[in-house]
Amino acid sequence: MTNIADKIIVALDVATKRQALSLVEQLRDQVSFFKVGLQLYTAEGPEIVRAVLSTSAKVWLDLKLYDIPNTVARAVESASNLGVQMLTIHLSGGSEMIRAATAARPNKMLLLGVTVLTSATEQTLREIGIADKVDDQVVRLAKLGVEADIDGIVASAHEIKMLRTEFGDKIKIAVQGIRPTWADPGDQKRFMAPRQAVEAGADYIGIGRPITAHRNPREAVAKVLDELHT
């Protein structure tokens, strides 16, 4: 039986290696998975990934790769050589790019496709020339990914049931924009509480600022775990 704590991925949305490793040290007996995103990776480079992995933690490298197919494929190879457990690409890069990425992915690494960012709304889609509703765009991009052998989908928690209906258990679903009941939603527009997301069928839930910006990150994780167990 899966430990509920294994579903939680703490986003290391901090500026320095020192801050990131301090969080890992504080939390690694509560959770085993951490996300390294653009802010931290741009500041510290691949060394921060190696440092987190050296603590025996798992790493989700959330770079949302989006480029010409060959460049994305080479980046996937580089990420796999670092030893990360999960990596993200943007499915809006199209089928050729997605297939190049999945072909370059080793079996041991999960490649996840990003659909529509959790900060986006239908107005956001209109601004970039997409007339469809958010749900329709999520499904369209998810189908592209599944047809190109993606391992999983990154979406908002509100799309979990729709994705499960469409694809069943063929894919992993990782959701961001998770906000515990006691946390400020911040810039997230399509967010959900941790327990709701897990009950809807999420395999992984990414939580950042409600934990990392909390005065006591261990207490914040404990409160999330309490929510999930009640």
Stockholm file with secondary structure:
# STOCKHOLM 1.0

chainA/1-230         MTNIADKIIVALDVATKRQALSLVEQLRDQVSFFKVGLQLYTAEGPEIVRAVLSTSAKVWLDLKLYDIPNTVARAVESASNLGVQMLTIHLSGGSEMIRAATAARPNKMLLLGVTVLTSATEQTLREIGIADKVDDQVVRLAKLGVEADIDGIVASAHEIKMLRTEFGDKIKIAVQGIRPTWADPGDQKRFMAPRQAVEAGADYIGIGRPITAHRNPREAVAKVLDELHT
#=GR chainA/1-230 SS CCCGGGGEEEECCCSSHHHHHHHHHHHTTTCCEEEECHHHHHHHTHHHHHHHHTTTCEEEEEEEECSCHHHHHHHHHHHHHHTCSEEEEEGGGCHHHHHHHHHHCCTTSEEEEECSCTTCCHHHHHHTTCCSCHHHHHHHHHHHHHHTTCSEEEEEGGGHHHHHHHHTTSSEEEEECBCCTTSCCTTCSSCBCHHHHHHHTCSEEEECHHHHTSSSHHHHHHHHHHHHHC
#=GC SS_cons         CCCGGGGEEEECCCSSHHHHHHHHHHHTTTCCEEEECHHHHHHHTHHHHHHHHTTTCEEEEEEEECSCHHHHHHHHHHHHHHTCSEEEEEGGGCHHHHHHHHHHCCTTSEEEEECSCTTCCHHHHHHTTCCSCHHHHHHHHHHHHHHTTCSEEEEEGGGHHHHHHHHTTSSEEEEECBCCTTSCCTTCSSCBCHHHHHHHTCSEEEECHHHHTSSSHHHHHHHHHHHHHC
//
